[in-house]
Amino acid sequence: MVQRGRDEGVGDSQIERCRNAIHWYSSKLVPAGAEIRLHQTVLYNSIYRSDDQLLVNTHAYGQPAGDAPVLHLRRVAGGDMVSTYERSFEKTWDEATPLGS
């Protein structure tokens, strides 16, 4: 997190934003059935998924995530882009630690 803050030019604010999110999501704000996990992998992109659709925020070195493009991907017959990102997500998820553990 320290290095990412340096890379994006935001210093320690990246760490503080993560601590703040962990604080709030460690409370009762998490909906029933939802699970949050923490990981130590290099963040190449942020993946948000629902059913057969993904939003992929591709991270660009030296740029805040909010300045990088977001791809809206849908599973299509014969396509493998959604599957590629799902495998990446699952690998990170499987190696992550549930929040509060």
PyMOL commands that set and color helices and strands:
alter all, ss='L'
color gray80, all
select helices_A, chain A and resi 2-7+13-25+65-67+81-95
alter helices_A, ss='H'
color red, helices_A
select strands_A, chain A and resi 37-38+45-50+53-58+70-74+97-98
alter strands_A, ss='S'
color yellow, strands_A
deselect
rebuild
show_as cartoon
